[in-house]
Amino acid sequence: MRLDKYLKVSRIIKRRTLAKESIDRGFVLLNDKVAKASSEVKVNDVIKLTKTNQTFKVKALLESATEEKALSMYEEL
């Protein structure tokens, strides 16, 4: 699944456009590398997200899921 869509479906970021903007500005790293919105998220990938003065690090557990299973898509590190 695309990184921007993954962030939206997993409810880490509320809207896909905000996810894309955050990725384009370099606030999101995928496996400690600068990512593009079209980067594919796979199981066990680590996503690092920086918001203002907070940093979140999550590990992808599922590649795709419905919004009902959003919280089971990742674990916080």
All heavy atoms as a GROMACS GRO file, in nm:
protein
  619
    1MET      N    1   0.085  -0.117   0.000
    1MET     CA    2   0.000   0.000   0.000
    1MET      C    3   0.090   0.124   0.000
    1MET      O    4   0.195   0.125   0.064
    1MET     CB    5  -0.088  -0.003   0.127
    1MET     CG    6  -0.179   0.116   0.138
    1MET     SD    7  -0.280   0.121   0.289
    1MET     CE    8  -0.382  -0.021   0.267
    2ARG      N    9   0.047   0.226  -0.069
    2ARG     CA   10   0.122   0.352  -0.073
    2ARG      C   11   0.136   0.411   0.066
    2ARG      O   12   0.048   0.397   0.150
    2ARG     CB   13   0.050   0.452  -0.161
    2ARG     CG   14   0.051   0.422  -0.309
    2ARG     CD   15  -0.039   0.519  -0.384
    2ARG     NE   16  -0.010   0.658  -0.352
    2ARG     CZ   17   0.052   0.743  -0.435
    2ARG    NH1   18   0.088   0.702  -0.553
    2ARG    NH2   19   0.075   0.866  -0.398
    3LEU      N   20   0.247   0.478   0.091
    3LEU     CA   21   0.275   0.535   0.222
    3LEU      C   22   0.169   0.637   0.264
    3LEU      O   23   0.120   0.634   0.376
    3LEU     CB   24   0.414   0.597   0.225
    3LEU     CG   25   0.457   0.662   0.355
    3LEU    CD1   26   0.452   0.563   0.471
    3LEU    CD2   27   0.596   0.720   0.341
    4ASP      N   28   0.130   0.727   0.174
    4ASP     CA   29   0.030   0.828   0.210
    4ASP      C   30  -0.104   0.764   0.245
    4ASP      O   31  -0.170   0.802   0.342
    4ASP     CB   32   0.016   0.935   0.102
    4ASP     CG   33  -0.022   0.881  -0.034
    4ASP    OD1   34  -0.010   0.758  -0.057
    4ASP    OD2   35  -0.063   0.961  -0.120
    5LYS      N   36  -0.142   0.663   0.171
    5LYS     CA   37  -0.268   0.594   0.199
    5LYS      C   38  -0.258   0.514   0.329
    5LYS      O   39  -0.352   0.509   0.407
    5LYS     CB   40  -0.305   0.502   0.083
    5LYS     CG   41  -0.442   0.441   0.097
    5LYS     CD   42  -0.485   0.369  -0.026
    5LYS     CE   43  -0.626   0.314  -0.007
    5LYS     NZ   44  -0.672   0.244  -0.125
    6TYR      N   45  -0.143   0.453   0.354
    6TYR     CA   46  -0.123   0.377   0.477
    6TYR      C   47  -0.138   0.466   0.600
    6TYR      O   48  -0.203   0.429   0.696
    6TYR     CB   49   0.016   0.312   0.476
    6TYR     CG   50   0.038   0.217   0.590
    6TYR    CD1   51   0.002   0.083   0.577
    6TYR    CD2   52   0.092   0.259   0.710
    6TYR    CE1   53   0.021  -0.006   0.682
    6TYR    CE2   54   0.111   0.172   0.815
    6TYR     CZ   55   0.075   0.039   0.801
    6TYR     OH   56   0.093  -0.048   0.904
    7LEU      N   57  -0.080   0.586   0.594
    7LEU     CA   58  -0.090   0.678   0.706
    7LEU      C   59  -0.235   0.720   0.731
    7LEU      O   60  -0.277   0.737   0.845
    7LEU     CB   61  -0.003   0.801   0.682
    7LEU     CG   62   0.148   0.776   0.683
    7LEU    CD1   63   0.222   0.901   0.640
    7LEU    CD2   64   0.195   0.730   0.819
    8LYS      N   65  -0.312   0.734   0.625
    8LYS     CA   66  -0.452   0.773   0.638
    8LYS      C   67  -0.538   0.657   0.688
    8LYS      O   68  -0.613   0.672   0.784
    8LYS     CB   69  -0.504   0.822   0.502
    8LYS     CG   70  -0.641   0.887   0.510
    8LYS     CD   71  -0.746   0.791   0.466
    8LYS     CE   72  -0.882   0.856   0.463
    8LYS     NZ   73  -0.988   0.763   0.491
    9VAL      N   74  -0.525   0.540   0.628
    9VAL     CA   75  -0.608   0.425   0.666
    9VAL      C   76  -0.578   0.380   0.809
    9VAL      O   77  -0.668   0.343   0.884
    9VAL     CB   78  -0.589   0.309   0.566
    9VAL    CG1   79  -0.657   0.182   0.616
    9VAL    CG2   80  -0.643   0.347   0.430
   10SER      N   81  -0.452   0.387   0.849
   10SER     CA   82  -0.415   0.346   0.985
   10SER      C   83  -0.448   0.454   1.089
   10SER      O   84  -0.428   0.433   1.207
   10SER     CB   85  -0.267   0.312   0.991
   10SER     OG   86  -0.190   0.427   0.964
   11ARG      N   87  -0.495   0.566   1.042
   11ARG     CA   88  -0.536   0.680   1.127
   11ARG      C   89  -0.420   0.745   1.201
   11ARG      O   90  -0.439   0.805   1.306
   11ARG     CB   91  -0.646   0.638   1.224
   11ARG     CG   92  -0.771   0.594   1.154
   11ARG     CD   93  -0.878   0.560   1.251
   11ARG     NE   94  -0.995   0.512   1.178
   11ARG     CZ   95  -1.095   0.449   1.235
   11ARG    NH1   96  -1.094   0.429   1.364
   11ARG    NH2   97  -1.196   0.408   1.165
   12ILE      N   98  -0.300   0.732   1.146
   12ILE     CA   99  -0.187   0.804   1.202
   12ILE      C  100  -0.200   0.952   1.166
   12ILE      O  101  -0.174   1.040   1.246
   12ILE     CB  102  -0.054   0.744   1.152
   12ILE    CG1  103  -0.040   0.601   1.203
   12ILE    CG2  104   0.064   0.829   1.196
   12ILE    CD1  105   0.076   0.524   1.145
   13ILE      N  106  -0.242   0.978   1.042
   13ILE     CA  107  -0.274   1.113   0.995
   13ILE      C  108  -0.417   1.109   0.943
   13ILE      O  109  -0.457   1.014   0.876
   13ILE     CB  110  -0.175   1.158   0.885
   13ILE    CG1  111  -0.034   1.168   0.943
   13ILE    CG2  112  -0.218   1.292   0.826
   13ILE    CD1  113   0.072   1.210   0.843
   14LYS      N  114  -0.494   1.212   0.974
   14LYS     CA  115  -0.638   1.209   0.946
   14LYS      C  116  -0.676   1.215   0.799
   14LYS      O  117  -0.775   1.156   0.759
   14LYS     CB  118  -0.708   1.324   1.019
   14LYS     CG  119  -0.704   1.306   1.168
   14LYS     CD  120  -0.786   1.410   1.237
   14LYS     CE  121  -0.769   1.390   1.386
   14LYS     NZ  122  -0.892   1.403   1.457
   15ARG      N  123  -0.600   1.288   0.718
   15ARG     CA  124  -0.636   1.301   0.577
   15ARG      C  125  -0.517   1.267   0.488
   15ARG      O  126  -0.402   1.292   0.523
   15ARG     CB  127  -0.683   1.444   0.547
   15ARG     CG  128  -0.816   1.474   0.612
   15ARG     CD  129  -0.861   1.612   0.579
   15ARG     NE  130  -0.765   1.703   0.643
   15ARG     CZ  131  -0.773   1.834   0.637
   15ARG    NH1  132  -0.868   1.890   0.570
   15ARG    NH2  133  -0.684   1.908   0.698
   16ARG      N  134  -0.547   1.211   0.372
   16ARG     CA  135  -0.442   1.170   0.279
   16ARG      C  136  -0.364   1.289   0.225
   16ARG      O  137  -0.244   1.281   0.205
   16ARG     CB  138  -0.504   1.089   0.166
   16ARG     CG  139  -0.403   1.018   0.080
   16ARG     CD  140  -0.472   0.920  -0.011
   16ARG     NE  141  -0.378   0.859  -0.102
   16ARG     CZ  142  -0.410   0.770  -0.192
   16ARG    NH1  143  -0.535   0.728  -0.201
   16ARG    NH2  144  -0.320   0.719  -0.271
   17THR      N  145  -0.432   1.402   0.205
   17THR     CA  146  -0.361   1.520   0.155
   17THR      C  147  -0.260   1.571   0.258
   17THR      O  148  -0.150   1.612   0.222
   17THR     CB  149  -0.459   1.633   0.118
   17THR    OG1  150  -0.543   1.660   0.229
   17THR    CG2  151  -0.543   1.595  -0.002
   18LEU      N  152  -0.297   1.565   0.386
   18LEU     CA  153  -0.203   1.604   0.492
   18LEU      C  154  -0.085   1.506   0.498
   18LEU      O  155   0.029   1.546   0.521
   18LEU     CB  156  -0.272   1.609   0.627
   18LEU     CG  157  -0.369   1.724   0.649
   18LEU    CD1  158  -0.437   1.709   0.784
   18LEU    CD2  159  -0.297   1.857   0.642
   19ALA      N  160  -0.114   1.379   0.478
   19ALA     CA  161  -0.008   1.278   0.477
   19ALA      C  162   0.089   1.306   0.363
   19ALA      O  163   0.211   1.303   0.382
   19ALA     CB  164  -0.068   1.139   0.464
   20LYS      N  165   0.037   1.336   0.246
   20LYS     CA  166   0.121   1.364   0.129
   20LYS      C  167   0.206   1.488   0.152
   20LYS      O  168   0.326   1.489   0.122
   20LYS     CB  169   0.037   1.380   0.004
   20LYS     CG  170   0.120   1.399  -0.122
   20LYS     CD  171   0.033   1.404  -0.244
   20LYS     CE  172   0.108   1.425  -0.373
   20LYS     NZ  173   0.239   1.482  -0.370
   21GLU      N  174   0.147   1.592   0.209
   21GLU     CA  175   0.223   1.715   0.237
   21GLU      C  176   0.334   1.689   0.338
   21GLU      O  177   0.445   1.738   0.322
   21GLU     CB  178   0.129   1.824   0.289
   21GLU     CG  179   0.037   1.881   0.184
   21GLU     CD  180  -0.066   1.977   0.242
   21GLU    OE1  181  -0.055   2.014   0.361
   21GLU    OE2  182  -0.157   2.016   0.167
   22SER      N  183   0.305   1.612   0.442
   22SER     CA  184   0.407   1.580   0.543
   22SER      C  185   0.522   1.501   0.482
   22SER      O  186   0.638   1.525   0.512
   22SER     CB  187   0.345   1.498   0.657
   22SER     OG  188   0.249   1.572   0.724
   23ILE      N  189   0.489   1.407   0.394
   23ILE     CA  190   0.592   1.327   0.328
   23ILE      C  191   0.676   1.415   0.236
   23ILE      O  192   0.799   1.407   0.236
   23ILE     CB  193   0.527   1.212   0.249
   23ILE    CG1  194   0.458   1.115   0.345
   23ILE    CG2  195   0.630   1.140   0.163
   23ILE    CD1  196   0.364   1.017   0.279
   24ASP      N  197   0.611   1.501   0.158
   24ASP     CA  198   0.682   1.589   0.065
   24ASP      C  199   0.775   1.686   0.137
   24ASP      O  200   0.879   1.724   0.084
   24ASP     CB  201   0.584   1.667  -0.022
   24ASP     CG  202   0.511   1.577  -0.122
   24ASP    OD1  203   0.559   1.464  -0.146
   24ASP    OD2  204   0.407   1.620  -0.175
   25ARG      N  205   0.739   1.727   0.257
   25ARG     CA  206   0.822   1.820   0.334
   25ARG      C  207   0.934   1.751   0.411
   25ARG      O  208   1.015   1.816   0.476
   25ARG     CB  209   0.735   1.899   0.431
   25ARG     CG  210   0.645   1.996   0.360
   25ARG     CD  211   0.564   2.076   0.456
   25ARG     NE  212   0.477   2.168   0.384
   25ARG     CZ  213   0.387   2.243   0.441
   25ARG    NH1  214   0.371   2.240   0.571
   25ARG    NH2  215   0.313   2.323   0.369
   26GLY      N  216   0.938   1.618   0.406
   26GLY     CA  217   1.045   1.543   0.470
   26GLY      C  218   1.021   1.510   0.616
   26GLY      O  219   1.114   1.473   0.688
   27PHE      N  220   0.896   1.518   0.662
   27PHE     CA  221   0.863   1.489   0.801
   27PHE      C  222   0.839   1.341   0.825
   27PHE      O  223   0.820   1.299   0.938
   27PHE     CB  224   0.740   1.567   0.846
   27PHE     CG  225   0.759   1.716   0.844
   27PHE    CD1  226   0.659   1.799   0.797
   27PHE    CD2  227   0.876   1.774   0.889
   27PHE    CE1  228   0.675   1.937   0.796
   27PHE    CE2  229   0.894   1.911   0.888
   27PHE     CZ  230   0.794   1.993   0.841
   28VAL      N  231   0.839   1.260   0.718
   28VAL     CA  232   0.814   1.117   0.730
   28VAL      C  233   0.931   1.041   0.670
   28VAL      O  234   0.972   1.067   0.558
   28VAL     CB  235   0.683   1.077   0.658
   28VAL    CG1  236   0.658   0.928   0.670
   28VAL    CG2  237   0.565   1.155   0.714
   29LEU      N  238   0.985   0.947   0.748
   29LEU     CA  239   1.094   0.861   0.702
   29LEU      C  240   1.044   0.717   0.701
   29LEU      O  241   0.970   0.676   0.790
   29LEU     CB  242   1.215   0.871   0.793
   29LEU     CG  243   1.279   1.009   0.811
   29LEU    CD1  244   1.394   1.000   0.910
   29LEU    CD2  245   1.328   1.062   0.679
   30LEU      N  246   1.084   0.643   0.601
   30LEU     CA  247   1.049   0.502   0.590
   30LEU      C  248   1.178   0.423   0.597
   30LEU      O  249   1.264   0.438   0.510
   30LEU     CB  250   0.975   0.475   0.458
   30LEU     CG  251   0.926   0.334   0.433
   30LEU    CD1  252   0.822   0.294   0.538
   30LEU    CD2  253   0.867   0.322   0.294
   31ASN      N  254   1.195   0.345   0.703
   31ASN     CA  255   1.319   0.270   0.727
   31ASN      C  256   1.440   0.362   0.729
   31ASN      O  257   1.544   0.333   0.668
   31ASN     CB  258   1.336   0.158   0.625
   31ASN     CG  259   1.226   0.055   0.636
   31ASN    OD1  260   1.180   0.024   0.744
   31ASN    ND2  261   1.182   0.004   0.522
   32ASP      N  262   1.426   0.476   0.796
   32ASP     CA  263   1.532   0.576   0.813
   32ASP      C  264   1.581   0.637   0.681
   32ASP      O  265   1.694   0.684   0.672
   32ASP     CB  266   1.651   0.518   0.891
   32ASP     CG  267   1.614   0.487   1.035
   32ASP    OD1  268   1.533   0.564   1.093
   32ASP    OD2  269   1.664   0.388   1.088
   33LYS      N  270   1.497   0.637   0.580
   33LYS     CA  271   1.528   0.701   0.452
   33LYS      C  272   1.416   0.796   0.416
   33LYS      O  273   1.301   0.773   0.451
   33LYS     CB  274   1.542   0.596   0.341
   33LYS     CG  275   1.658   0.500   0.363
   33LYS     CD  276   1.663   0.399   0.253
   33LYS     CE  277   1.772   0.297   0.283
   33LYS     NZ  278   1.769   0.185   0.191
   34VAL      N  279   1.450   0.902   0.346
   34VAL     CA  280   1.349   0.996   0.300
   34VAL      C  281   1.255   0.922   0.205
   34VAL      O  282   1.300   0.849   0.116
   34VAL     CB  283   1.414   1.116   0.227
   34VAL    CG1  284   1.308   1.210   0.174
   34VAL    CG2  285   1.506   1.190   0.323
   35ALA      N  286   1.126   0.936   0.228
   35ALA     CA  287   1.028   0.860   0.152
   35ALA      C  288   0.951   0.949   0.056
   35ALA      O  289   0.949   1.071   0.070
   35ALA     CB  290   0.931   0.792   0.247
   36LYS      N  291   0.889   0.887  -0.042
   36LYS     CA  292   0.795   0.953  -0.131
   36LYS      C  293   0.656   0.904  -0.095
   36LYS      O  294   0.640   0.798  -0.035
   36LYS     CB  295   0.825   0.917  -0.276
   36LYS     CG  296   0.955   0.972  -0.327
   36LYS     CD  297   0.971   0.939  -0.473
   36LYS     CE  298   1.101   0.997  -0.526
   36LYS     NZ  299   1.119   0.967  -0.668
   37ALA      N  300   0.554   0.979  -0.133
   37ALA     CA  301   0.416   0.940  -0.104
   37ALA      C  302   0.382   0.806  -0.170
   37ALA      O  303   0.302   0.729  -0.119
   37ALA     CB  304   0.320   1.048  -0.150
   38SER      N  305   0.446   0.775  -0.281
   38SER     CA  306   0.417   0.653  -0.354
   38SER      C  307   0.500   0.533  -0.307
   38SER      O  308   0.484   0.423  -0.359
   38SER     CB  309   0.442   0.674  -0.503
   38SER     OG  310   0.579   0.707  -0.525
   39SER      N  311   0.584   0.551  -0.206
   39SER     CA  312   0.663   0.439  -0.153
   39SER      C  313   0.572   0.331  -0.098
   39SER      O  314   0.471   0.360  -0.035
   39SER     CB  315   0.755   0.487  -0.041
   39SER     OG  316   0.845   0.584  -0.087
   40GLU      N  317   0.607   0.206  -0.124
   40GLU     CA  318   0.527   0.094  -0.078
   40GLU      C  319   0.563   0.057   0.066
   40GLU      O  320   0.680   0.044   0.098
   40GLU     CB  321   0.548  -0.028  -0.168
   40GLU     CG  322   0.487  -0.015  -0.305
   40GLU     CD  323   0.335  -0.013  -0.302
   40GLU    OE1  324   0.274  -0.092  -0.228
   40GLU    OE2  325   0.277   0.070  -0.374
   41VAL      N  326   0.461   0.042   0.150
   41VAL     CA  327   0.481   0.000   0.288
   41VAL      C  328   0.462  -0.151   0.294
   41VAL      O  329   0.364  -0.205   0.244
   41VAL     CB  330   0.379   0.069   0.382
   41VAL    CG1  331   0.393   0.018   0.524
   41VAL    CG2  332   0.398   0.219   0.377
   42LYS      N  333   0.560  -0.219   0.353
   42LYS     CA  334   0.555  -0.364   0.369
   42LYS      C  335   0.557  -0.398   0.518
   42LYS      O  336   0.589  -0.315   0.601
   42LYS     CB  337   0.674  -0.427   0.298
   42LYS     CG  338   0.674  -0.402   0.148
   42LYS     CD  339   0.796  -0.463   0.083
   42LYS     CE  340   0.794  -0.440  -0.065
   42LYS     NZ  341   0.833  -0.309  -0.106
   43VAL      N  342   0.525  -0.522   0.549
   43VAL     CA  343   0.527  -0.568   0.688
   43VAL      C  344   0.668  -0.551   0.744
   43VAL      O  345   0.767  -0.574   0.676
   43VAL     CB  346   0.484  -0.716   0.695
   43VAL    CG1  347   0.496  -0.770   0.836
   43VAL    CG2  348   0.342  -0.732   0.645
   44ASN      N  349   0.676  -0.506   0.868
   44ASN     CA  350   0.801  -0.482   0.943
   44ASN      C  351   0.875  -0.355   0.901
   44ASN      O  352   0.985  -0.331   0.950
   44ASN     CB  353   0.896  -0.601   0.939
   44ASN     CG  354   0.839  -0.721   1.011
   44ASN    OD1  355   0.771  -0.705   1.112
   44ASN    ND2  356   0.865  -0.839   0.961
   45ASP      N  357   0.819  -0.273   0.814
   45ASP     CA  358   0.879  -0.144   0.783
   45ASP      C  359   0.860  -0.051   0.903
   45ASP      O  360   0.760  -0.058   0.973
   45ASP     CB  361   0.814  -0.079   0.661
   45ASP     CG  362   0.865  -0.137   0.531
   45ASP    OD1  363   0.962  -0.215   0.534
   45ASP    OD2  364   0.808  -0.103   0.425
   46VAL      N  365   0.959   0.037   0.926
   46VAL     CA  366   0.952   0.133   1.035
   46VAL      C  367   0.926   0.271   0.976
   46VAL      O  368   0.998   0.316   0.888
   46VAL     CB  369   1.082   0.132   1.118
   46VAL    CG1  370   1.077   0.239   1.226
   46VAL    CG2  371   1.104  -0.004   1.181
   47ILE      N  372   0.821   0.334   1.026
   47ILE     CA  373   0.783   0.468   0.979
   47ILE      C  374   0.810   0.565   1.093
   47ILE      O  375   0.763   0.545   1.205
   47ILE     CB  376   0.633   0.472   0.941
   47ILE    CG1  377   0.604   0.369   0.832
   47ILE    CG2  378   0.593   0.612   0.897
   47ILE    CD1  379   0.456   0.345   0.808
   48LYS      N  380   0.886   0.669   1.064
   48LYS     CA  381   0.917   0.771   1.164
   48LYS      C  382   0.852   0.901   1.119
   48LYS      O  383   0.877   0.949   1.009
   48LYS     CB  384   1.068   0.788   1.176
   48LYS     CG  385   1.111   0.881   1.285
   48LYS     CD  386   1.263   0.884   1.296
   48LYS     CE  387   1.310   0.976   1.404
   48LYS     NZ  388   1.457   0.981   1.408
   49LEU      N  389   0.769   0.958   1.204
   49LEU     CA  390   0.691   1.077   1.172
   49LEU      C  391   0.724   1.187   1.271
   49LEU      O  392   0.716   1.164   1.392
   49LEU     CB  393   0.542   1.044   1.176
   49LEU     CG  394   0.444   1.156   1.157
   49LEU    CD1  395   0.450   1.207   1.014
   49LEU    CD2  396   0.304   1.110   1.190
   50THR      N  397   0.760   1.303   1.222
   50THR     CA  398   0.791   1.417   1.308
   50THR      C  399   0.680   1.520   1.296
   50THR      O  400   0.650   1.565   1.186
   50THR     CB  401   0.926   1.479   1.268
   50THR    OG1  402   1.026   1.378   1.272
   50THR    CG2  403   0.964   1.592   1.362
   51LYS      N  404   0.620   1.554   1.410
   51LYS     CA  405   0.518   1.659   1.416
   51LYS      C  406   0.566   1.764   1.515
   51LYS      O  407   0.598   1.730   1.628
   51LYS     CB  408   0.385   1.602   1.466
   51LYS     CG  409   0.314   1.512   1.370
   51LYS     CD  410   0.181   1.472   1.430
   51LYS     CE  411   0.102   1.385   1.337
   51LYS     NZ  412  -0.027   1.346   1.396
   52THR      N  413   0.570   1.886   1.475
   52THR     CA  414   0.618   2.000   1.555
   52THR      C  415   0.736   1.961   1.642
   52THR      O  416   0.847   1.958   1.597
   52THR     CB  417   0.505   2.065   1.636
   52THR    OG1  418   0.439   1.968   1.716
   52THR    CG2  419   0.405   2.132   1.545
   53ASN      N  420   0.715   1.928   1.769
   53ASN     CA  421   0.826   1.890   1.855
   53ASN      C  422   0.807   1.750   1.912
   53ASN      O  423   0.856   1.719   2.019
   53ASN     CB  424   0.846   1.992   1.968
   53ASN     CG  425   0.717   2.029   2.036
   53ASN    OD1  426   0.610   2.004   1.983
   53ASN    ND2  427   0.725   2.089   2.152
   54GLN      N  428   0.738   1.664   1.838
   54GLN     CA  429   0.718   1.525   1.877
   54GLN      C  430   0.760   1.433   1.764
   54GLN      O  431   0.743   1.467   1.647
   54GLN     CB  432   0.572   1.496   1.909
   54GLN     CG  433   0.519   1.569   2.029
   54GLN     CD  434   0.373   1.533   2.053
   54GLN    OE1  435   0.308   1.475   1.969
   54GLN    NE2  436   0.323   1.570   2.170
   55THR      N  437   0.814   1.318   1.799
   55THR     CA  438   0.851   1.219   1.700
   55THR      C  439   0.782   1.087   1.733
   55THR      O  440   0.786   1.041   1.846
   55THR     CB  441   1.004   1.197   1.698
   55THR    OG1  442   1.066   1.322   1.669
   55THR    CG2  443   1.044   1.098   1.592
   56PHE      N  444   0.715   1.030   1.633
   56PHE     CA  445   0.648   0.901   1.649
   56PHE      C  446   0.721   0.799   1.563
   56PHE      O  447   0.760   0.828   1.450
   56PHE     CB  448   0.503   0.909   1.601
   56PHE     CG  449   0.420   1.007   1.678
   56PHE    CD1  450   0.396   1.134   1.628
   56PHE    CD2  451   0.364   0.972   1.800
   56PHE    CE1  452   0.320   1.224   1.698
   56PHE    CE2  453   0.288   1.062   1.871
   56PHE     CZ  454   0.266   1.189   1.820
   57LYS      N  455   0.736   0.681   1.617
   57LYS     CA  456   0.799   0.573   1.543
   57LYS      C  457   0.706   0.453   1.553
   57LYS      O  458   0.670   0.411   1.663
   57LYS     CB  459   0.935   0.541   1.604
   57LYS     CG  460   1.033   0.480   1.512
   57LYS     CD  461   1.169   0.471   1.581
   57LYS     CE  462   1.276   0.451   1.477
   57LYS     NZ  463   1.408   0.436   1.539
   58VAL      N  464   0.664   0.400   1.438
   58VAL     CA  465   0.574   0.286   1.436
   58VAL      C  466   0.629   0.178   1.343
   58VAL      O  467   0.704   0.207   1.250
   58VAL     CB  468   0.431   0.325   1.392
   58VAL    CG1  469   0.368   0.421   1.491
   58VAL    CG2  470   0.428   0.383   1.254
   59LYS      N  471   0.588   0.055   1.370
   59LYS     CA  472   0.627  -0.059   1.289
   59LYS      C  473   0.503  -0.112   1.222
   59LYS      O  474   0.402  -0.139   1.288
   59LYS     CB  475   0.690  -0.166   1.378
   59LYS     CG  476   0.734  -0.289   1.306
   59LYS     CD  477   0.796  -0.385   1.407
   59LYS     CE  478   0.838  -0.514   1.343
   59LYS     NZ  479   0.893  -0.607   1.442
   60ALA      N  480   0.507  -0.129   1.091
   60ALA     CA  481   0.392  -0.178   1.015
   60ALA      C  482   0.373  -0.327   1.041
   60ALA      O  483   0.466  -0.405   1.028
   60ALA     CB  484   0.413  -0.153   0.866
   61LEU      N  485   0.252  -0.365   1.080
   61LEU     CA  486   0.220  -0.506   1.105
   61LEU      C  487   0.137  -0.566   0.993
   61LEU      O  488   0.145  -0.686   0.969
   61LEU     CB  489   0.144  -0.520   1.237
   61LEU     CG  490   0.218  -0.473   1.363
   61LEU    CD1  491   0.128  -0.488   1.484
   61LEU    CD2  492   0.346  -0.551   1.381
   62LEU      N  493   0.057  -0.485   0.926
   62LEU     CA  494  -0.024  -0.530   0.813
   62LEU      C  495   0.001  -0.438   0.695
   62LEU      O  496   0.018  -0.319   0.712
   62LEU     CB  497  -0.173  -0.525   0.849
   62LEU     CG  498  -0.222  -0.610   0.965
   62LEU    CD1  499  -0.368  -0.579   0.995
   62LEU    CD2  500  -0.208  -0.757   0.930
   63GLU      N  501   0.002  -0.496   0.575
   63GLU     CA  502   0.020  -0.413   0.456
   63GLU      C  503  -0.108  -0.340   0.419
   63GLU      O  504  -0.103  -0.229   0.370
   63GLU     CB  505   0.067  -0.499   0.338
   63GLU     CG  506   0.210  -0.542   0.352
   63GLU     CD  507   0.258  -0.617   0.231
   63GLU    OE1  508   0.204  -0.597   0.121
   63GLU    OE2  509   0.351  -0.697   0.247
   64SER      N  510  -0.221  -0.405   0.439
   64SER     CA  511  -0.347  -0.340   0.407
   64SER      C  512  -0.455  -0.391   0.502
   64SER      O  513  -0.446  -0.503   0.552
   64SER     CB  514  -0.388  -0.368   0.262
   64SER     OG  515  -0.408  -0.506   0.245
   65ALA      N  516  -0.551  -0.308   0.525
   65ALA     CA  517  -0.664  -0.345   0.613
   65ALA      C  518  -0.774  -0.244   0.593
   65ALA      O  519  -0.754  -0.138   0.535
   65ALA     CB  520  -0.619  -0.348   0.758
   66THR      N  521  -0.889  -0.277   0.646
   66THR     CA  522  -1.000  -0.183   0.641
   66THR      C  523  -0.984  -0.085   0.756
   66THR      O  524  -0.905  -0.107   0.848
   66THR     CB  525  -1.133  -0.258   0.656
   66THR    OG1  526  -1.132  -0.328   0.781
   66THR    CG2  527  -1.153  -0.357   0.542
   67GLU      N  528  -1.061   0.020   0.753
   67GLU     CA  529  -1.051   0.122   0.858
   67GLU      C  530  -1.098   0.068   0.994
   67GLU      O  531  -1.061   0.123   1.097
   67GLU     CB  532  -1.127   0.248   0.818
   67GLU     CG  533  -1.058   0.320   0.705
   67GLU     CD  534  -1.114   0.458   0.679
   67GLU    OE1  535  -1.186   0.512   0.766
   67GLU    OE2  536  -1.086   0.512   0.573
   68GLU      N  537  -1.175  -0.040   0.995
   68GLU     CA  538  -1.218  -0.098   1.122
   68GLU      C  539  -1.100  -0.160   1.197
   68GLU      O  540  -1.100  -0.171   1.318
   68GLU     CB  541  -1.327  -0.205   1.101
   68GLU     CG  542  -1.459  -0.149   1.052
   68GLU     CD  543  -1.461  -0.127   0.901
   68GLU    OE1  544  -1.396  -0.202   0.826
   68GLU    OE2  545  -1.526  -0.030   0.859
   69LYS      N  546  -0.999  -0.204   1.123
   69LYS     CA  547  -0.881  -0.267   1.184
   69LYS      C  548  -0.761  -0.174   1.186
   69LYS      O  549  -0.648  -0.217   1.189
   69LYS     CB  550  -0.846  -0.393   1.105
   69LYS     CG  551  -0.951  -0.500   1.110
   69LYS     CD  552  -0.907  -0.622   1.034
   69LYS     CE  553  -1.013  -0.729   1.039
   69LYS     NZ  554  -0.970  -0.850   0.968
   70ALA      N  555  -0.786  -0.046   1.189
   70ALA     CA  556  -0.679   0.054   1.178
   70ALA      C  557  -0.575   0.042   1.289
   70ALA      O  558  -0.455   0.051   1.263
   70ALA     CB  559  -0.738   0.195   1.177
   71LEU      N  560  -0.617   0.020   1.410
   71LEU     CA  561  -0.522   0.015   1.521
   71LEU      C  562  -0.435  -0.111   1.520
   71LEU      O  563  -0.330  -0.113   1.580
   71LEU     CB  564  -0.596   0.025   1.654
   71LEU     CG  565  -0.668   0.157   1.677
   71LEU    CD1  566  -0.745   0.153   1.809
   71LEU    CD2  567  -0.570   0.273   1.677
   72SER      N  568  -0.478  -0.213   1.449
   72SER     CA  569  -0.398  -0.335   1.441
   72SER      C  570  -0.298  -0.331   1.325
   72SER      O  571  -0.225  -0.426   1.304
   72SER     CB  572  -0.489  -0.458   1.428
   72SER     OG  573  -0.560  -0.451   1.305
   73MET      N  574  -0.295  -0.222   1.250
   73MET     CA  575  -0.205  -0.211   1.135
   73MET      C  576  -0.061  -0.178   1.176
   73MET      O  577   0.030  -0.199   1.099
   73MET     CB  578  -0.254  -0.103   1.038
   73MET     CG  579  -0.381  -0.143   0.965
   73MET     SD  580  -0.434  -0.014   0.850
   73MET     CE  581  -0.307  -0.026   0.726
   74TYR      N  582  -0.042  -0.128   1.297
   74TYR     CA  583   0.092  -0.088   1.339
   74TYR      C  584   0.107  -0.103   1.490
   74TYR      O  585   0.009  -0.117   1.562
   74TYR     CB  586   0.120   0.057   1.299
   74TYR     CG  587   0.032   0.158   1.367
   74TYR    CD1  588   0.071   0.217   1.487
   74TYR    CD2  589  -0.090   0.195   1.312
   74TYR    CE1  590  -0.012   0.310   1.550
   74TYR    CE2  591  -0.171   0.288   1.375
   74TYR     CZ  592  -0.130   0.344   1.493
   74TYR     OH  593  -0.210   0.436   1.556
   75GLU      N  594   0.232  -0.101   1.535
   75GLU     CA  595   0.260  -0.094   1.677
   75GLU      C  596   0.357   0.021   1.700
   75GLU      O  597   0.447   0.044   1.621
   75GLU     CB  598   0.318  -0.225   1.731
   75GLU     CG  599   0.460  -0.254   1.693
   75GLU     CD  600   0.517  -0.377   1.760
   75GLU    OE1  601   0.466  -0.416   1.866
   75GLU    OE2  602   0.612  -0.432   1.705
   76GLU      N  603   0.336   0.092   1.807
   76GLU     CA  604   0.420   0.207   1.839
   76GLU      C  605   0.550   0.160   1.903
   76GLU      O  606   0.551   0.072   1.989
   76GLU     CB  607   0.346   0.301   1.933
   76GLU     CG  608   0.403   0.440   1.933
   76GLU     CD  609   0.311   0.539   2.002
   76GLU    OE1  610   0.189   0.518   2.000
   76GLU    OE2  611   0.364   0.636   2.056
   77LEU      N  612   0.660   0.216   1.857
   77LEU     CA  613   0.791   0.178   1.911
   77LEU      C  614   0.841   0.282   2.009
   77LEU      O  615   0.805   0.392   2.011
   77LEU     CB  616   0.893   0.163   1.798
   77LEU     CG  617   0.860   0.059   1.693
   77LEU    CD1  618   0.964   0.061   1.584
   77LEU    CD2  619   0.851  -0.078   1.753
   0.00000   0.00000   0.00000
